[in-house]
């Protein structure tokens, strides 16, 4: 099992057999803090009552350590792993609430005969488990279970349908029906005498709606603009500076967008950090933001590295995606994320990413569009939306693209406008805020996803988050809560973890500091979306340090021209992987539905099959051919 995930920790490895051989802990180490042998894992507490295997970083471990030393605790290493053990033996499971960081760990308490599986608040680090009979197995990636031969590798049909609809699978489900994911912000405790006990120490609902957060929001609403921005910038500085804690070189992924530019700017101008930045781009792509990243890096005095990829280099990665991803990942930006990680690893061991800013600061254009739609209660407004949706549905994609380009003129344009229009059309037919937002973030409807799997008669099984959990918030904020709970851990964090760890690079997410997140979530909505601009507060922070022309433009995203590739250089791969005989042999997808979707996309007869929707089909088929039990049988 540890050999199968050696890419996650090439610097050291260890296995310990405890409790008369009934508990075995294994670890692969990527040395970041305390590079000496004293950081070796599995690690025991001085009393040897507790043992731990730990993946991640506790950024405030020095502060926790000083508090423990004041209570009489002694330490032999400089590692944060030892601090976790000491904190647990001092404060128990409540100690997790003191930790600022990203972490997944298994902690064995020999005195109580309990194994605790714990995952960080936002789900930055992965943690899976399989409980069959009297055997419990856990690991950082699904491939380890296959290596151990402890999982059936049969696909969970509900998870497969969720993947086809959204491009990811949310915890506690995984793609396999007998493996589960530990949910973000939870601890699962296993003992011989009873089933797992769940402790939830963090809840995203509280982040958005707790009395403390509501009080904080009211306080922020009373501040003068510059005073609020001062507080926000200081909160960002503290959170970002924590992510620089390491005994190895640290770099930064710089896309040229608002989020990564904010991380770079605050670190350089407020924390005085000399930056090492990395940017990747594609010549001639509508998604390319390399010139903006270059200018930001230049103004901040960063040591900047650019990688301008040829199409062939990027396409070479496509056949490797099932191995890199480990589980199905529909986000095509896995490709550039892997490539920029590979380049960064040649120079640094840690790289900062900027995920979480969109969800906390209102960054996605769909928040404003969908929020305006669900907030429109009048008959006239609803009718107008419906008529607009019907008209747009009938227009060919080429006409929409040309009309949009003409309307924008020389101004910056959103990338992938046809995909956004298609989702808008589906949204206008929704009957509730929940369904409208589900339509806005789906590539296939729930019914179509089930049909693609031959599940037309199966019960829906879709547990898309219920927005009535945060019913008191504005629609836009309810959508942010939804994405923080589902899309962020299910898609973005999984993608970044697999892409970076595939090359033994640790990726950190400065915006996902939970104290800073509390500040961001409490910001009044007009500090997130104002005058048609998203991430308004971050724009104001950046405007203090950089010319607005560097960031005041539509969001492009860190994506690839997947539609062009599938109709061009990837067409052969696409048609081979989705050939009728191959689809039938694996038995995951309904062949008739797949062939109809393939023809629809390649012939461009309608807008029903989006590039991302077909990419999801391709990725599920490729993944199943590599990892599923049906591939083994075939």
N, C-alpha and C positions, 0 to 999 in steps of 0.2 A: 504493500500500500504506500509506504513512504517513497519507495523508488519511483512509483508511478507519478508522484507529484514533486519529483526532485527539482523541476524548473522553478518551483515556488521557494526553494531554499537550497541553493547549491553549495553553501559555505560550510555546513555541518549537518550531522544527522545523529539521531539517538533513539534507542528503544529501551523501555523499562518494563519488566514484568513484576507486578505487585499483587498483593492480596492472594498469595498462594497460586499465582498464575491466572487468576480469574479476571484481572485487570491488566491490560497491556496498552501502554501509551507510546506512540511513535511521533517523531518530529523531524522536519527538514527546516534548516535555519538559513535565512537571509540576514546576515549580520548588519544591523543598522545602529543600535545603541549598545555600548560595551562590546567591542569586537573581540575581547579576550575569551579564553575558554570558560571563564566564569559565567558567561551568558548561555552556556550549553543547556539544551533541553532534551528530554523532560527534566524539569527542575523540581527539587524538593525543598520544602521549608526546613529550617534548622531542626525542628522537632520531628521531621519526616512524617508528620501527620498528614500533610497536604502535598500533592504533586500537581504539576500543571504542564500542559502543552498550549502554547499561545502564539497566535498569528495577529500581527498588528502593532500598534504603538499607543502608549499612554503618554500623551504630550505633557501633562502636568505631573508626571511621576516624581519630579524633584520636590514639588510642594507637598505631595502626599508622603513622600519619604521623610521630609523634615518633621511633619506632624507625627509620624510613627516613631521617629527617633526621640522626640520629646516624651513619648510614652514608654521609652525604654527599649524599643526594638533596635537590634544591631543588624548591619548589612555587610555582606562579604563581597558583593559585586556592585557594579554601577548600572545594572540593567533594570528596566521597568518591569520585567518578568518577576523578579524577586519582590518588587514592591507590591504586585498584585497578590502574591502569596501572603505577605505580611499583613496587607490590608484585610484579606479574607479572614485570617486567623485572629485579627483584632476586632473587626466589625461585622463579620459574616457576609452574607450576600448583599447586604445594604452598602457594602463598600463600592459596588459597581457605580452607584449614584454619584460618587466623588470623581469618577474618572472622565477626563476629557480626552477623547481619542477615537480610534477605530480599532476594533478588536473582535476576535472570535477565539474563545478558549474553552478547553476542557479541563476541569479541576476536580481531582479525586480527593475526597475527604475520607481518609481511612478510618478515622475515629467514628464517624457517623455511617460509614459504608454507603456514601452517596457520590455519584458522579454528576457534576454540574456542567451543562453545556450553555455557554453564554455568548450572545451576539450583540454588537454595538447598536446604538439607538436608531441609526438610519439604514443599517444593513450594508455598510461599506465592505466589510469582510464576510465571506461566505462560510456557512457551516451546515453540513448535512448529516443526517443519521438514518439508520435502518434498524428497526427493532423487530426481530423475528424470533418468536418463542422466548427462550431465555438468553438470547444473544443480542447485544447492542453493539453496533458498529457506527463510527462517525468519521468524518473526513472533511477537508476543505474543498474537494472537487469530486464529482460523480465518478470519474475514472478510477478512483481508488477502490470503490465498491466492486467494480468489474474486476480489478486486479485481485481482490480478495475472494471473488466468487461468491459473494454473500447476497447478491441481488438478482432477481429474475430478469431484469432489463426488459420488462414488458411495459409498453407505453400506457400511461394514464390517458384515457380518451378525453376526459374533461380538460386536462392540462394541454393536450394537443390542440383542442378547439380554442382554448384561450390563446395559445401561441399563434395560431393562424389569424385570429381576430386582431391581436395587439402586437405580436412580435416578441412576446416575453411571457413568462409564467411567474405568478406571484406566490410567495411563501404563505402557508407551509407546504403547498404542493410543489412537486418537481415533475419533470417529464416522465419519470418512472413511478409506477403505482405503489411500490413498496419502499420508496425512499422519500423522506420528508426534509424540509429545510427549517432550521430554527428561525423563527420570525425575528425581525429587527426589534430591539428593545426588550427582549425576553430572555429568561433563564429557564431551561428545562432540567429538572433534577430527577435522576434515576436511582432507585435503590432496589435491593433484592426483594424486599418485602412488599413493595407496592409499585403501581404504575407511575409514569412520569408526572411530576408536579410542575405546573407552569407558574412562574413569577414574572409579571409584567412590570418593569421598572421605568418604562418610558412609553408614552402614548401620543401619537400625532394629533389626536383629537384635543388633548390638553394643550399642545403647542399652539393651537389656533383658538381655543375657546375657553380655557380655564379661567376662573375668576382673576387669578394673578395676571394673566395675559390681557384680559379685558381692562383691568386697572392700569396696566402699563400702557395700553393703547390710548386710554383717555389722557394719561400724563403726557405722552408724546404729542398728542393733538394740540396741547396747550403751548408747546415750545415754539419759539421763533425759528424760522427756517434754518438759519445758520447754526443755531444752538443744536438743533436736531441733527444736522449734518455733522457737526463736531462729534457728537456722541456716537453716531453711526460709524464715522471714520475711525474713531478710537476702538470701537468694538471690532471692526474689521482688522485693524492693525494687530490687536491682541490675538485674535483667532489665526490670522495668517502667520504671525511670528511663531506661534506654537508649532506650526507645521514645518518650520525650519530646524526643529530640534533633531539632530542626528550627528553621528560620528563618522559620516561618509558624505560625499558631495551630493548636493541637492540642486535640481533644475526645475524648470517650469515649462509646461506646454503653453505656448502662446499662439492662439489662433488668429488674433487681430480683432476679435469680437469684444463686446463690453465686459464679459465675465472674466476672461483671462487677463484682459488689459487692466481691470480693476485690481486683481491679485498682484500683478506686476507693479502697478503704479503705487499701491499702498505699501508694498514691501520696499520698493526703492526709495520713495519719497518720505514715508512716515517711519519705517523701521530701519532705513539706512542699509538695506541688504544689497550687496553686489550680485546681480542676477546672472544666471546662465539659462538662456531661453532656447526653445526648440519649436520650429514651425514646419509644417508639411503642406504641400500644395500640388495642384495638378494644372499643367499648362492648358489654358483655354477653357477651364471649367467655370460654370456659373457660380459654383460654390466657393471659389478660391478667394481667400482673404490675405494672401501672403504679403502684398504690398503694405497693407495696414499694419500687420504684425511687425514687419521690418521697420516701419516708421516709429511705432511705439517703442520697440527695442532700442532704436537709435536714440530717441529722446530720453530714455531712462538709463542710457549708458550700459546696456546689458551686453554680455558676451553672447552673441546670437548665432544660431545655426539654422540654416534653411535646407530643407530637402524638397526639391521639385521633382516629382515622380513622373516617370514615363508611364504610359498606360500599361505596358507589358509588365513592369514591376508590380503594380497594383493587382493586375489580373492574376499574376502568379500566386498571390495569396489566397485567391478564391478557393482553389482546390484544397487548401490547408485549413479552411475555416472550421470544419467539424472537429479537427484535432485541437485547434487553438481554443475554440469556444467551450468544449467539454459538454455543454448542454445546448440546445437550440437557441441561437441568438439571431433575431430578425433584423437588428439594427445594422445596416450596411456600413455605418461609420466604424464598425469593428475593424475594417480594413485599414483606414488611415490611422486609427488609434494604435493598432499593432505596429504599423510601420514607423510612426513617430516614436513609439516606445522603444523599438529596436535601435533607432538612431540615438535616442537619448541614453540608452544603456551603454553605449560606447564611451560615454563621458561621465555619467553620474549613476548612482545607485537608487536615488529617490527623485521622483518628479511630482510637482504639484499640478493637479488638474483643477477645473473650475466648475465641476458639476454641483448642482443644488441651487445655483443662483437664480435660474429661471423659475424654479418651483417656489422659492422664498420671496423673490422680488418681482414676480409677475412678468416673466420674460417672454412667454410664448404668445404670439399674436392671437392664438385661438382663445385666450382668456378674455380679451376685449370683445372679439367677434361673437363668441358663444355667450358671453355675459350680457351683451347688448340684446341678443336674440331672446334669451330666457327672461330677461327683465322687461321685455316688451309685452304688455298685457292687453293692449288695445287691439280690436278687430282689424283695423286698418294696417297696423304694423305687421301683424301676423300674416295678413293677406299679401302684403308687399313682399315679405320674406318668401312666402310660398311661390308667388309668381316669379320672383327672381331665381329661385332654385329651379323651377320648371324650365325657365328660359335657358339658364346656363347648362342644364343637363342635355339640351338638344344641340348645343353648339359644339362643333368639332374642336378637338384639343388645339389644333393649329390656329384656329380663329381666336380662341381664348388667349393663347400666348401672344399672338400678334396685337390683339386689342390692348392687352395689359402693357406690353412694351410701348405701344403708342401713347397710352395714357400717362405712363411714367416719364416719357421723354428721356432726358439725360440724367434724371435722378436715379439713385440706387434702387434696385428692384429686389423683391423677395425671390428666393430660389424655389423651384418646384411649384409654380403657381397653379398648374393644372391639378396637382394632388390636393392643394388647399381648396380649390373650387369644388372638387368632387366631394370632399368632406363637408363643405358648406351646404351642398345640395342635400346630403343625407341628414344633416343637422336640422334643416328647415322642416323636415317631416316628423321630427320627434315630438312626443306629447308631454315631455317633462324635462326638467333640468338634468336629471340623471341620464335620461336617454339621449338628450341633445349632446351632452358632453361625451357620453360613450360613443356616439356617432362621430364626433369630432376627432377622436383618438383611435378609431378602428380602421383597419384596412379592409376587413371583411365584416359584414354584419354577423351577429351571433348565429343566425340561421344559416347563412352561407358557409360559415366556418364548420358548422356541424355537417352540412351537406358535403363539403369537401372531404370529410372523413367517413362519409356514408352513414351519418348519424341522424338523419332527418327526424326519426321517431324518438330519439333519445330526449329525455328531459333536458331543459336548457343548461342547468348546472353552472351558469355564469354568475359568479359572485362579485360582479363589478361593484366597487365601493358605493355604499348608500350615502348620498349627500345629505340626507336628513340628519346624519350624525353631527353636522355643523350647520344646521338649518338657519341659525341666527346670523350667519355671515352673508355678505354680498355674494352673488353667484360667482364672480371672478375669484374670490377667496376660497370658496368651496371647491373650485376646480384646482386651485393650488394645493389644497389639502389632499385632494384625490391623487394628484401626481406625486406628491411627497410620499404618499402611502403605497402607491402601486408602481408608477412609471420609473421613479427614481431608483428604488432598489431592484425592481424587476428587470429593467433594461439598462439604464445608464451605468449604474455601479457594477453590475455584473459584467457588462462589456469592458469597462475600464480595468476591472480586476483581472479578467482573463487575458486581455491584450497585453497588459503590463507584466503580469506574472509569467506569461509565456516566455518572456525574455529575461526573467529574474530582476525586474524593475519594480520597486515599490511606488505605487501611485497614492498620493494623498489629496484629500478634498477640503481645502481651507474653508469653503462656505458651509461645510457640514459640522462645524463646531457648534455644539448644542446650545451654548450660552449666546453665541452670536445669532443662531437661528431663532432663539426666543425674541431677540431684539427685532429681527427682520419680520417675523410673523406678527409682531405687535404693531408694526408700522401701519398707520391708516392707509386705506386703499389708494388715496390720491397721491401717496408717495411711491406707489408702485406703478400705477397706470394713470397718466394725466395728459390731456391734450393730444391724445392719439399716440403717445409714446409709452412704451413699456420700460420697466426697470428705471423708473424716473429717478429714484434716489441714487442709484449707482451712476446714472448719467451726471447728476449734479456733483457727485464726488469726483468723477473723472474730469469734469469741467474745471475743477480747481487746479488741475495739474497738467492737462493736455488740451490741445485745440479740439473743439467739438467735431470738426470734420473727420477726425480719426475714428470716431465711434458713433456719431449721430447718423445712422443709416439702418435700413431693415436688416433683421436677423437672417443670416444665411444658414447657419448650422455647420457642423463638422461632418459633411456628407460627401458622397461620391455620385458621379453621373450614372447611376445604376440602370436607368431606362436605356440610355444610349448603349451601354455595355451589353445588355441582354438582347438588344436588337442587332448588335454588331459583333464585337470580338467574343462575347460570351454566348452567342446564339447556339453554337455547336454544343457547348457544355449544357446549356439549358435544355435543348431538345434531346440530348442523350440521357440526361438525368431524369427527364420527365417522359421518356419514351414509354408507350403503353405497356410493353412487356416488363420493363423495369418497375414501373409503378405497381403492376399487378403482382410481381414477384415479392416485393417488400410488403405489400398488403396494408400499408398505413393509410393511403389516400384513395379516394374514389376516382378511378381512372376516367370515367366519362366527364366528371366535373373538372378534373385537371386538364384534360384535352380541350374542353370548351374554354377554360380560362387562358390556356396557352394560345389558342387560335385568336381569341379576342384581343389579347395583348399584341401578338405579332402582326396581326392584320390591322390593328387600330380601328376596329369597327365600332367600338363604343368605349365609354370611359369607366365601365364597370370594373374591369380588372386594372388596378393601379400597378405601377412598377414595383412598389413596396409589397403589395399583396402577392404578386407572382414571386417576388424574391423570398417571401415567407414560405411559400410552397416549396421552392427550390431548396431552401435551407433545411426545412424539415425532412425532405427526401434525402438530401446529402447526409444530414446528421444520422438519420435512421439507417442508412446504408453502412455507416461507420460504427455505430454504437448499439443499435437495438437488437433485441433477441431475434426478431424476424430476419435481420441480416445474417445472424449466425445460422439460423435454420436454412436460409436460402443458399 
